[in-house]
Amino acid sequence: MKLPASHDLKGNDDRPVENKWAPGDHQLKQILSRSPNIFLILSGPDMVVDFANEALLQSWNKDWGIMGKTLHDILPELKGQPFRQLLQDVYSTGRPYYGQEEKAVIIRNGKPTDVYYNYAHQPVIDSNGAVSSIIVMAADITEQVETRKKVEESEERFRAFVTASSSVVYRMSPDWTEMRELSGKGFLSDTGEPSTEWLNKYIHADDQLTVLNAIKSSVATRNIFEMEHRVIRNDGTIGWTFSRAIPILNTSGDVIEWFGTASDITPRKQAEEALKIAMEESQVQKRLYETIMANTPDLVYVFNLNYRFIYANTALLTMWGKSWEQAIGKGLLDNGYEPWHAEMHEREIDQVVSTMQPVRGEVFFPHVTLGKRIYDYIFVPVLNEQGEVEAIAGTTRDITDIRRAESEIRESEERFRNLADYSPMFVFIIEPHPLAPVSYWNKAWLEYTGQSFEEARGRAWNGIIHPDDIPAVMAQYDAAFNLKEEYFIPAVRVKRNDGIYRWHAFKSNPRYLSNGVFNGYVGVGLDIHEQKLNEEAVRQNEADLQQKVIERTKELQRSNEDLQQFAHVASHDLKEPVRKIRLFTSLIKEEPLPEKLNNYLGKIEKAAERMYGMIDGVLQYSSYRSIEQVFENVDLNEIVKNVENDLEIIIQEKRALMLHENLPSVYGAPVLLNQLFYNLINNSLKFSAASKPLHIEITQEKAEAHDLQQLELPPDRHYTKIILKDNGIGFNQKDADRIFQAFARLNSRDQIEGTGLGLALCRSIVERHNGAIYAEGQPDVGAQFTIILPLNAD
């Protein structure tokens, strides 16, 4: 509330103040009575105490019995002191008086006591222009004055003392570049050796420039150096010191060194800083209260006992659309209240006066710009010193938006409950609590469990969820609750009203209030019993199938091992009779025979050679997977050169031209890669056309993503594409996959020799290297084999 001119305690001019009090004067007195500063109102020429606060009583060592007494009766000891005459001068002249650090002798506890004040005597002028009273505003500064005087009295003794024995004593060179000695006495670290690093060692970084400037001035003028500054104490913390140094002169008047002392003033500095902060906080608090009262959206006002407004804050004046002058001193009807409304408030004011108890209510009232609004208000009594109601203070808050929001919330909750009750799923709301109490279940849950709404609330689900499932449920809930995030329980057993458990899945999402505060969960539960049973059946079938696959795989492994062993044994055992057939055939051919017999023997010899080759092929095909191979980086250029050397004779016989260069290195088994390219090149030589020279070209390309995708190769490795192309007899493209099958032949044995195992072995070798191979062909044009191999290890 704004103070009247007569209460302006900070006025500094000589103009008399008008004898006028603003509305809400009692509130002001209540504030002044608790002020830490002294406030006193003296009336009439006899200086009768009309008002005093607690600070005055404490300073005078009096009680409330001084009220209504004269200053002479209260403090007779002031006789002969200047205060009474000064008050009389203010009363007679109407001019204020201000005093600073003035002493008064007051009797305290039976003894005269010196008390010091800063004060102001302010006259109060009545309507006739005469001085009716004097307002005394003062601050008891006795403690500060006595402290200062003690400091002043001890200054000389202190100087003599610190010269002989100070907390810190130091000696500096004439230009202060070197500290010759320092005795820190536990405050600063001692240094018995001269030091040129004293500035960084002892002086706080933020004060170093100030210290250096002061030193520079003292050195130039030979005046005493003294200042307060921060230092780095012996324990490494920051402290404050008062440092003073005097120049020591020789007989010629030259400075030979500086002798200094330093005192620890850290506690005083800390106290000053704390006082400064407290004063700043006090001022901030005062401004805060004033700002709140002037700017609060709540309506704040005061009625007198005649139902008239004696105070209204800015918000209320704005609602009325009136100024202070237009509204203050006026009644309810004058300020736009309807008769019924005014009568209601007058009855409530009477009730507050008679009962001295607050009255609270809610009412509609038209706002000058916003239209009809809903307001919540409260009237409270304002009591005087005698405990009687002297005014009624009120506050009113616009709750239109709150009521509208509450209505919307109720409608929203009603819609939610209607939708939830018609849902076939369980719908529930969990309170924001770590034990997951439920405040709402829909009809689906109540019908399923047979519970009433009251029975289902809280943790009643603890008796419905299967006991074995509760630890898992709470583990999921605890983790989600701690992070305030959604959670999902895929399967939990819920007891039906007939005692049978059925499987359900539950999902909950966090709820938040409009201010962002977490408000528990809203969730749903879905019956998944049939799905769960089906899943269990599928899992059991999968387990049975997996077991059958394992058993069948073991059977296949045993069969493969038996087949591999049989092929090895059979091939080894068949070699011996075939070798004998070849041996005895060659011996018979040494004898002279008829031509017809020679033809027969030639056919027998060729058949034996084919059989021997077939046996070698079967043995090689069946056993290469069982041989442990060492994988390493292999240069394909070297592999192809080795194959050329091995097939040199047949290459010359076929007059074949081999073209290859800049083949890459791949990660593989050298022996198997050698076999791969041996079989492919040998295949081209075998299926060459007699009508034209054979050309074999081997090139390499980068394997593209679409190549890997078509061949179903892992895309996270790097591959190379090797292309072996010839101009031999070729084949039909429809046979492109068949040629890689074991024992597959596209030509008769009479036309081209072979076992039918070479390309089958090529595919096996490539697949063992985690690659792929495919063929393309055209009759009488040629064949092309594309091999894709990894460039490096996994």
C-alpha positions in Angstrom: 0.0 0.0 0.0 1.3 3.4 -0.8 2.3 5.5 2.2 0.8 9.0 2.7 3.0 12.1 2.5 3.1 12.4 6.3 4.7 8.9 6.5 7.4 9.6 3.9 10.3 8.8 6.2 13.0 9.6 3.7 12.1 13.2 2.9 15.1 15.5 3.1 13.5 18.9 2.5 12.3 21.5 5.1 8.7 21.6 4.0 6.2 20.7 6.7 4.0 17.6 5.9 0.2 17.6 5.8 -1.6 16.0 8.6 -3.2 13.3 6.4 -3.2 9.6 6.7 -3.8 7.2 3.8 -6.2 4.4 3.8 -4.9 1.2 5.4 -3.1 3.3 8.1 -3.3 0.4 10.5 -1.4 -1.9 8.1 1.3 0.7 8.0 1.5 0.9 11.8 1.8 -2.9 11.9 4.7 -2.7 9.4 6.4 0.1 11.3 6.0 -1.6 14.7 8.2 -4.5 13.5 10.7 -2.4 11.7 14.4 -2.8 12.8 14.6 1.1 12.8 13.1 3.3 15.6 9.8 5.0 14.9 8.2 7.3 17.5 5.3 9.8 17.3 5.2 12.6 19.9 2.0 14.6 20.1 1.5 18.1 21.5 4.0 20.5 23.2 4.3 18.1 26.1 5.7 15.5 23.7 3.2 12.7 24.6 4.1 9.3 23.1 1.3 8.5 20.6 3.1 5.7 18.8 6.3 3.6 19.4 7.6 0.5 17.9 9.5 -2.5 19.3 12.9 -1.2 18.2 12.4 2.0 20.3 11.4 0.0 23.4 14.5 -2.1 23.0 16.7 0.9 22.6 15.2 2.7 25.7 14.9 -0.5 27.7 11.2 0.2 28.2 7.9 -1.6 27.8 4.5 -0.6 26.3 3.6 1.3 29.4 5.2 4.4 27.9 2.2 4.9 25.6 0.4 8.1 26.4 3.1 9.4 28.7 5.3 12.5 28.1 8.9 12.3 27.1 9.9 14.0 30.3 8.1 11.3 32.4 9.6 8.5 30.4 13.2 9.8 30.1 13.8 12.4 32.8 17.5 11.9 32.3 17.3 13.8 29.0 17.0 17.0 31.0 20.0 19.1 30.2 20.7 17.1 27.0 20.0 18.8 23.6 17.3 16.4 22.4 14.4 17.9 24.3 15.3 21.4 23.1 15.7 20.2 19.5 12.2 18.6 19.6 10.8 21.9 21.0 12.5 23.8 18.1 10.9 21.4 15.6 7.5 21.8 17.2 7.7 25.6 17.4 9.2 26.3 14.0 7.7 23.4 11.9 11.2 22.7 10.4 12.6 19.2 10.5 15.9 18.4 12.2 18.5 15.7 11.3 21.2 14.4 13.5 24.2 12.1 12.8 26.0 10.0 15.5 24.6 12.1 18.3 25.0 10.8 21.9 22.2 10.5 24.4 22.6 9.4 28.0 19.8 7.0 28.9 19.3 5.1 32.2 19.4 1.4 31.5 19.2 -1.2 34.4 19.6 1.7 36.8 22.9 3.0 35.2 23.5 5.9 32.8 24.4 4.5 29.4 25.7 6.3 26.3 23.6 5.6 23.3 24.3 7.0 19.8 21.7 7.7 17.1 21.3 8.8 13.5 17.9 10.4 13.6 15.3 12.7 11.9 12.6 14.8 13.6 9.7 15.3 11.2 6.8 17.7 12.0 3.2 16.7 11.2 1.0 19.6 10.2 -2.7 19.6 11.0 -5.5 21.2 8.8 -4.9 24.6 10.5 -1.3 24.6 9.5 -0.1 24.0 13.0 2.3 21.3 14.2 0.3 18.6 15.9 2.9 16.0 16.4 6.5 15.0 15.6 7.6 11.8 13.9 11.0 10.6 15.2 12.8 8.2 12.9 16.2 6.9 14.2 18.7 4.1 14.0 20.5 3.0 17.1 24.2 2.9 16.0 25.7 2.6 19.4 27.5 -0.6 18.6 29.0 0.7 15.4 30.2 4.0 17.1 31.7 2.2 20.1 33.4 -0.3 17.8 34.9 2.5 15.7 36.1 4.4 18.8 37.7 1.3 20.2 39.5 0.9 16.9 40.6 4.5 16.9 41.7 4.3 20.6 43.8 1.2 19.9 45.2 2.3 16.6 48.4 3.8 18.1 48.9 0.8 20.4 48.2 -1.5 17.4 50.8 0.2 15.3 53.4 0.0 18.0 52.5 -3.7 18.5 52.7 -4.7 14.9 56.0 -2.9 14.4 57.5 -5.1 17.1 55.5 -8.3 16.6 53.0 -8.5 13.8 51.3 -11.5 12.3 53.5 -11.2 9.2 56.8 -9.3 8.9 58.6 -8.9 5.6 61.6 -7.1 4.0 61.7 -5.9 0.4 64.5 -4.6 -1.9 64.4 -0.8 -2.7 62.5 -1.5 -6.0 60.4 -4.3 -4.6 61.7 -6.8 -7.2 63.0 -9.1 -4.5 61.5 -10.2 -1.2 64.4 -10.6 1.1 62.6 -12.2 4.0 59.1 -13.1 5.2 57.9 -14.5 8.5 54.4 -15.7 7.8 53.5 -16.7 11.4 51.2 -19.5 10.0 49.2 -17.1 7.9 51.5 -17.0 4.9 54.2 -19.5 4.1 57.7 -18.5 5.4 60.6 -17.8 3.1 64.1 -17.6 4.5 65.7 -17.1 1.1 65.4 -14.1 -1.1 62.7 -14.6 -3.8 61.8 -12.8 -7.0 58.6 -14.9 -7.5 56.9 -13.4 -4.4 54.1 -11.7 -6.4 52.7 -14.9 -7.9 53.4 -16.9 -4.7 51.5 -14.6 -2.2 49.3 -12.1 -4.1 46.0 -13.2 -5.6 46.1 -12.9 -9.4 43.1 -10.4 -9.6 44.9 -8.0 -7.1 48.4 -8.2 -8.6 48.1 -5.2 -10.9 46.6 -3.0 -8.1 49.4 -4.0 -5.7 52.1 -3.2 -8.3 50.5 0.2 -9.0 50.5 1.0 -5.3 54.1 -0.1 -5.0 55.1 2.0 -8.0 53.5 5.1 -6.4 55.2 4.5 -3.0 58.6 3.9 -4.5 58.3 7.1 -6.6 57.3 9.2 -3.6 59.0 7.3 -0.8 55.7 7.3 1.0 54.4 4.5 3.2 52.9 1.6 1.2 49.6 0.4 2.7 46.6 -1.4 1.2 44.1 -4.2 1.7 44.4 -7.0 -0.8 43.8 -10.7 -1.2 46.6 -13.2 -0.6 47.2 -16.9 -1.0 47.3 -18.3 2.5 49.6 -21.0 3.9 46.9 -23.7 3.4 46.3 -22.6 -0.2 43.0 -20.8 0.4 42.3 -17.2 -0.3 42.5 -14.7 2.5 42.6 -10.9 3.0 45.4 -8.9 4.6 46.1 -5.3 5.5 49.7 -4.7 4.4 51.8 -1.7 5.4 55.5 -1.0 4.6 57.8 1.9 5.4 61.0 2.8 3.6 64.3 2.4 5.4 66.7 5.2 4.5 70.4 5.5 4.9 72.3 8.6 6.0 72.2 9.9 2.5 68.4 9.7 2.4 68.4 6.8 -0.1 66.0 3.8 0.4 68.0 0.8 1.2 65.0 -1.5 1.8 61.3 -1.6 2.8 60.1 -3.0 6.1 56.5 -4.2 6.2 53.9 -5.9 8.3 50.7 -7.5 7.3 47.6 -8.4 9.3 45.0 -11.1 8.7 41.7 -9.2 8.0 39.9 -12.2 6.4 37.2 -12.4 9.1 36.4 -8.7 8.8 36.2 -8.9 5.0 34.0 -11.9 5.2 31.7 -10.1 7.6 31.6 -7.0 5.4 30.7 -9.2 2.4 28.0 -11.0 4.3 26.6 -7.6 5.5 26.7 -6.3 1.9 24.8 -9.4 0.7 22.3 -9.1 3.5 21.6 -5.5 2.7 21.2 -6.2 -1.0 18.8 -9.0 -0.2 16.8 -6.8 2.1 16.5 -4.2 -0.6 15.5 -6.8 -3.1 12.9 -8.2 -0.8 11.4 -4.8 -0.2 11.2 -4.1 -3.9 9.8 -7.6 -4.4 6.9 -7.0 -2.0 6.1 -3.6 -3.6 6.2 -5.1 -7.0 4.0 -8.1 -6.1 1.4 -5.9 -4.6 1.3 -3.6 -7.6 1.5 -6.3 -10.2 -0.3 -9.3 -8.8 -3.2 -10.5 -11.0 -5.1 -11.1 -7.7 -7.5 -8.3 -6.6 -6.4 -6.9 -3.2 -8.5 -4.3 -1.4 -9.5 -3.0 2.1 -13.0 -2.0 3.3 -13.7 0.3 6.3 -16.6 -0.5 8.6 -18.9 1.6 6.4 -18.4 -0.8 3.5 -16.3 1.7 1.6 -13.0 0.9 -0.2 -10.0 2.5 1.5 -7.5 0.6 -0.7 -7.5 -1.2 -4.0 -4.5 -2.5 -5.9 -3.8 -1.9 -9.6 -5.5 -5.2 -10.7 -8.8 -4.2 -9.1 -8.7 -0.7 -10.5 -8.1 -2.1 -13.9 -11.0 -4.5 -13.6 -13.3 -1.6 -12.6 -11.7 0.6 -15.3 -11.3 3.4 -12.7 -8.5 5.5 -11.2 -7.6 5.6 -7.5 -9.4 8.9 -7.1 -12.5 7.6 -8.8 -12.8 4.4 -6.7 -11.3 5.0 -3.2 -13.8 6.2 -0.6 -16.6 4.8 -2.7 -19.0 2.0 -1.8 -19.8 -1.2 -3.7 -22.7 0.2 -5.7 -20.6 3.2 -6.7 -17.9 0.8 -8.1 -20.3 -1.1 -10.3 -21.5 -3.9 -8.1 -25.1 -5.0 -8.6 -27.5 -4.5 -5.7 -27.7 -8.2 -4.8 -23.9 -8.4 -5.0 -23.3 -5.4 -2.8 -25.8 -6.6 -0.2 -24.2 -10.0 -0.1 -20.7 -8.5 0.6 -22.1 -6.1 3.2 -23.6 -9.1 5.0 -20.3 -10.9 4.8 -18.4 -7.8 6.1 -20.8 -7.7 9.1 -20.2 -11.4 9.7 -16.4 -10.8 9.7 -16.7 -7.9 12.1 -19.0 -9.9 14.5 -17.2 -13.2 14.4 -13.6 -11.9 13.7 -13.3 -15.0 11.4 -12.6 -15.1 7.6 -15.4 -15.5 5.1 -14.8 -17.2 1.7 -17.0 -17.4 -1.3 -17.3 -17.6 -5.1 -19.1 -15.2 -7.3 -19.7 -14.0 -10.9 -18.7 -10.4 -11.6 -18.4 -8.5 -14.9 -14.9 -7.5 -16.0 -14.7 -4.2 -17.9 -13.0 -5.8 -20.9 -13.3 -9.6 -20.4 -17.0 -9.8 -19.6 -18.5 -12.0 -16.9 -15.9 -13.9 -14.9 -15.8 -16.3 -11.9 -14.0 -15.1 -8.8 -12.9 -16.8 -5.6 -12.7 -14.3 -2.7 -11.8 -14.2 1.0 -12.5 -11.5 3.6 -10.3 -11.3 6.7 -10.5 -9.0 9.7 -7.8 -6.3 10.4 -7.5 -5.8 14.1 -6.2 -2.8 16.0 -4.1 -2.7 19.1 -7.1 -3.4 21.3 -8.0 -6.5 19.3 -11.0 -4.9 17.6 -11.9 -5.1 13.9 -11.0 -1.8 12.4 -11.1 -2.8 8.7 -11.7 -5.8 6.4 -9.0 -6.9 4.0 -9.9 -8.9 1.0 -8.3 -10.8 -1.9 -10.0 -12.0 -5.0 -8.7 -14.3 -7.7 -10.1 -14.9 -11.2 -10.8 -18.6 -11.3 -12.7 -18.6 -14.6 -10.1 -20.6 -16.5 -9.6 -23.0 -13.6 -13.3 -23.7 -13.4 -13.5 -24.1 -17.2 -10.5 -26.4 -17.1 -12.1 -28.4 -14.3 -15.3 -28.7 -16.3 -13.3 -29.9 -19.4 -11.4 -32.4 -17.3 -14.7 -33.7 -15.8 -16.1 -34.0 -19.3 -12.9 -35.7 -20.6 -12.9 -38.1 -17.7 -16.6 -38.9 -18.4 -15.8 -39.6 -22.0 -12.8 -41.7 -21.1 -14.9 -43.8 -18.6 -17.7 -44.3 -21.2 -15.2 -45.4 -23.8 -13.3 -47.6 -21.4 -16.5 -49.3 -20.0 -17.5 -50.3 -23.5 -14.1 -51.7 -24.4 -13.7 -55.5 -24.4 -10.1 -55.0 -23.1 -9.1 -54.3 -19.5 -8.6 -50.5 -19.0 -7.0 -49.2 -15.9 -5.3 -46.2 -14.3 -2.3 -46.5 -12.0 -1.5 -43.8 -9.4 2.0 -42.3 -9.4 3.4 -44.6 -6.7 6.1 -47.3 -6.8 3.7 -50.0 -5.5 1.4 -49.5 -8.6 -1.9 -48.9 -6.8 -4.8 -48.9 -9.3 -7.5 -46.1 -9.0 -9.7 -47.2 -11.9 -10.7 -50.4 -13.6 -13.3 -50.6 -16.4 -16.3 -52.9 -16.5 -14.4 -55.6 -18.5 -12.0 -56.2 -15.5 -14.8 -56.0 -12.9 -16.9 -58.6 -14.8 -13.9 -60.8 -15.5 -12.7 -60.9 -11.9 -16.1 -60.6 -10.2 -14.8 -57.7 -8.1 -16.8 -54.5 -7.3 -15.2 -51.2 -8.1 -14.2 -50.6 -4.5 -12.8 -54.1 -4.1 -10.7 -53.7 -7.3 -9.0 -50.4 -6.2 -5.5 -50.2 -4.8 -3.3 -53.3 -5.0 -6.3 -55.8 -5.2 -4.7 -57.1 -8.4 -2.2 -58.7 -6.2 -4.7 -61.5 -5.5 -5.8 -61.7 -9.1 -2.4 -62.0 -10.9 -0.9 -65.5 -10.6 1.6 -65.4 -7.7 4.4 -66.8 -9.8 4.0 -63.9 -12.3 3.9 -61.0 -9.7 7.8 -60.7 -9.4 8.1 -60.3 -13.2 5.2 -57.8 -13.3 6.8 -55.6 -10.6 10.3 -55.9 -12.2 8.8 -54.5 -15.4 6.9 -51.8 -13.5 9.8 -50.7 -11.3 12.1 -50.3 -14.3 9.5 -48.2 -16.2 8.4 -46.2 -13.1 12.0 -45.1 -12.3 12.4 -43.8 -15.9 8.8 -42.6 -16.2 8.5 -44.5 -19.5 6.0 -46.9 -21.0 6.2 -50.7 -20.2 4.9 -53.9 -21.8 4.2 -57.2 -20.1 3.8 -59.7 -22.9 2.2 -62.5 -20.9 0.8 -62.8 -17.4 -1.9 -65.1 -15.9 -5.0 -63.4 -14.6 -7.6 -65.3 -12.5 -11.1 -65.3 -13.8 -14.2 -65.1 -11.5 -14.4 -68.9 -11.7 -10.9 -69.4 -10.4 -9.3 -70.3 -13.8 -6.2 -68.4 -14.9 -6.0 -67.1 -18.5 -3.1 -65.5 -20.2 -3.2 -61.7 -20.8 -0.8 -59.0 -22.2 -0.6 -55.6 -20.5 0.7 -52.3 -21.9 0.8 -48.9 -20.1 1.8 -45.4 -21.0 2.8 -42.6 -18.6 0.4 -39.8 -17.8 1.4 -36.2 -17.3 -0.4 -33.2 -15.9 -0.6 -30.0 -17.9 2.5 -28.7 -16.0 4.5 -31.7 -17.0 4.4 -33.5 -13.7 4.3 -37.3 -13.9 0.8 -38.6 -12.9 1.0 -42.4 -13.1 0.0 -44.7 -15.9 -3.0 -45.5 -18.1 -3.0 -49.0 -19.6 -4.9 -51.8 -21.2 -4.9 -55.6 -20.9 -5.8 -58.0 -23.7 -6.7 -61.7 -23.5 -4.1 -63.7 -25.4 -4.9 -67.1 -23.9 -5.6 -68.9 -27.2 -2.6 -67.2 -28.9 -0.4 -68.2 -25.9 -1.5 -71.8 -26.1 -0.9 -71.8 -29.9 2.5 -70.4 -29.4 3.3 -73.0 -26.8 2.1 -75.7 -29.3 4.2 -74.1 -32.1 7.2 -74.0 -29.8 6.8 -77.6 -28.9 6.4 -78.6 -32.5 9.5 -76.5 -33.3 11.4 -78.2 -30.5 10.3 -81.6 -31.8 11.2 -80.6 -35.3 14.6 -79.3 -34.2 15.3 -82.6 -32.4 14.3 -84.5 -35.6 16.6 -82.2 -37.7 19.4 -82.9 -35.2 18.9 -86.6 -35.4 18.5 -86.6 -39.2 21.7 -84.4 -39.5 23.6 -86.9 -37.4 22.3 -89.7 -39.7 23.3 -87.7 -42.8 26.7 -87.1 -41.2 27.2 -90.8 -40.5 25.9 -91.6 -44.0 28.3 -89.1 -45.6 31.2 -90.4 -43.5 30.3 -93.9 -44.5 29.9 -92.9 -48.2 33.2 -91.0 -48.1 34.9 -94.0 -46.5 33.3 -96.3 -49.0 34.3 -94.1 -52.0 37.9 -94.0 -50.7 38.1 -97.7 -50.1 36.3 -98.6 -53.3 38.4 -96.3 -55.3 41.6 -97.6 -53.7 40.5 -101.3 -54.2 39.4 -100.7 -57.8 42.7 -99.1 -58.8 44.6 -102.4 -58.4 42.7 -104.6 -60.9 42.5 -101.7 -63.3 46.2 -101.2 -63.0 46.8 -104.9 -63.7 44.5 -104.7 -66.7 46.6 -101.8 -68.1 49.8 -103.7 -67.3 48.9 -107.0 -68.9 47.4 -105.1 -71.9 50.7 -103.4 -72.5 52.6 -106.7 -72.2 50.3 -108.4 -74.7 50.8 -105.5 -77.2 54.5 -106.3 -77.1 53.8 -109.6 -78.8 52.9 -109.7 -82.5 49.2 -110.1 -82.8 46.6 -110.0 -85.6 45.3 -106.5 -86.4 41.9 -107.4 -85.1 43.3 -108.4 -81.7 45.3 -105.2 -81.6 42.1 -103.2 -82.1 40.4 -105.0 -79.3 43.4 -104.5 -77.0 43.4 -100.8 -77.8 39.8 -100.5 -76.9 40.4 -102.4 -73.6 43.4 -100.1 -72.9 41.3 -97.0 -73.5 38.5 -98.3 -71.3 41.0 -99.1 -68.5 42.4 -95.6 -68.7 38.9 -94.0 -68.5 38.1 -96.2 -65.5 41.4 -95.3 -63.8 40.7 -91.6 -64.4 37.1 -92.0 -63.1 38.5 -93.7 -59.9 40.9 -90.8 -59.4 38.2 -88.3 -59.8 35.8 -90.0 -57.4 38.6 -90.3 -54.8 39.6 -86.7 -55.2 36.0 -85.4 -55.1 35.0 -87.5 -52.0 38.1 -86.6 -50.0 39.0 -83.0 -50.6 36.5 -81.6 -47.9 38.1 -83.8 -45.2 41.5 -82.4 -45.8 42.4 -79.5 -43.6 43.4 -76.5 -45.7 45.5 -73.4 -44.6 43.9 -70.2 -45.8 46.0 -67.2 -46.7 46.4 -64.4 -49.2 46.9 -66.0 -52.6 48.1 -64.3 -55.8 45.9 -65.6 -58.6 48.5 -64.6 -61.2 50.9 -67.1 -59.6 48.2 -69.8 -59.6 47.4 -69.4 -63.3 51.1 -69.4 -64.2 51.5 -72.7 -62.3 48.6 -74.2 -64.1 50.0 -73.1 -67.5 53.3 -74.9 -66.6 51.4 -78.1 -65.6 49.3 -78.0 -68.9 52.2 -76.8 -71.1 52.2 -79.8 -73.4 48.5 -79.9 -74.1 48.4 -76.1 -74.5 51.1 -76.5 -77.2 49.2 -79.4 -78.8 46.0 -77.3 -78.9 47.9 -74.2 -80.1 46.0 -72.4 -77.4 46.6 -68.7 -76.6 46.4 -67.8 -72.9 45.7 -64.2 -72.0 45.6 -63.0 -68.4 47.1 -60.1 -66.4 46.6 -58.0 -63.2 44.6 -60.7 -61.5 44.0 -59.9 -57.8 45.0 -61.6 -54.6 42.3 -63.4 -52.7 41.9 -65.1 -49.3 41.9 -68.8 -49.8 43.6 -72.2 -49.8 46.4 -72.3 -52.4 46.0 -76.0 -53.1 42.2 -75.8 -53.7 42.5 -72.6 -55.8 45.2 -74.3 -57.9 42.8 -77.2 -58.4 40.0 -74.8 -59.3 41.8 -73.0 -62.1 43.5 -76.3 -63.3 40.0 -77.8 -63.8 38.6 -74.7 -65.5 41.5 -74.2 -67.9 41.7 -78.0 -68.6 38.0 -77.9 -69.3 38.5 -75.2 -72.0 41.4 -77.2 -73.5 39.3 -80.3 -73.5 36.3 -78.7 -75.2 38.1 -76.7 -77.8 37.0 -76.6 -81.5 39.3 -78.3 -84.0 38.4 -75.8 -86.6 40.0 -72.7 -84.9 42.9 -71.9 -82.6 41.8 -71.9 -78.9 41.8 -68.5 -77.1 41.5 -68.5 -73.3 41.1 -65.1 -71.6 41.1 -64.5 -67.8 40.1 -61.1 -66.5 38.9 -59.5 -63.3 36.2 -57.0 -62.4 34.7 -55.5 -59.2 31.9 -57.4 -57.8 28.9 -55.1 -57.6 26.0 -55.0 -55.1 23.6 -56.5 -57.6 25.9 -59.4 -58.2 26.0 -60.2 -54.5 22.3 -59.8 -54.1 21.5 -62.2 -57.1 24.0 -64.8 -55.7 22.8 -64.4 -52.1 26.2 -63.5 -50.8 26.7 -61.5 -47.6 27.0 -57.8 -48.5 29.4 -56.9 -45.7 32.5 -58.3 -47.4 34.6 -57.2 -50.4 34.6 -59.5 -53.4 36.3 -59.8 -56.8 34.8 -61.2 -60.0 37.1 -63.5 -62.1 35.9 -64.2 -65.7 37.4 -67.1 -67.7 36.2 -67.0 -71.3 37.1 -69.4 -74.2 36.0 -69.8 -77.9 35.6 -73.6 -77.6 32.6 -75.7 -78.6 30.4 -74.0 -75.9 27.1 -75.5 -74.6 23.4 -74.7 -74.5 22.5 -72.2 -71.8 19.8 -74.5 -70.5 22.6 -76.8 -69.4 24.5 -74.1 -67.5 23.6 -75.5 -64.1 23.7 -79.2 -65.0 27.4 -79.1 -66.0 28.3 -78.5 -62.3 26.6 -81.7 -61.2 28.7 -84.8 -60.5 29.1 -87.2 -63.4 27.1 -85.0 -65.7 28.2 -85.1 -69.3 27.0 -83.1 -72.3 29.1 -85.0 -74.8 29.6 -88.7 -75.3 32.8 -90.4 -74.1 33.7 -91.3 -77.7 33.8 -87.6 -78.5 35.5 -86.1 -75.4 37.3 -87.9 -72.6 36.3 -87.0 -69.0 35.0 -88.2 -65.7 32.2 -85.6 -65.3 33.6 -84.5 -61.9 35.8 -81.6 -62.8 33.2 -78.8 -62.7 31.4 -80.3 -59.8 34.7 -80.1 -57.9 35.1 -76.4 -59.0 31.7 -75.5 -57.5 32.6 -77.3 -54.2 35.9 -75.4 -54.0 34.3 -72.0 -54.7 31.5 -72.6 -52.1 34.1 -73.7 -49.6 35.7 -70.2 -50.1 32.3 -68.6 -49.4 32.0 -67.6 -53.0 29.9 -68.4 -56.1 30.4 -69.7 -59.6 28.1 -69.8 -62.7 28.5 -70.5 -66.4 27.3 -69.0 -69.6 27.5 -70.7 -73.0 26.6 -70.7 -76.6 27.1 -73.7 -79.0 30.1 -73.3 -81.4 30.8 -69.8 -79.9 32.3 -70.6 -76.5 31.9 -70.8 -72.8 32.3 -68.3 -70.0 32.8 -69.1 -66.3 32.3 -66.3 -63.7 33.8 -66.9 -60.2 33.2 -64.5 -57.3 35.6 -64.9 -54.4 36.2 -62.9 -51.2 39.2 -60.6 -51.2 40.0 -61.0 -47.5 39.1 -62.8 -44.4 35.9 -62.3 -42.4 
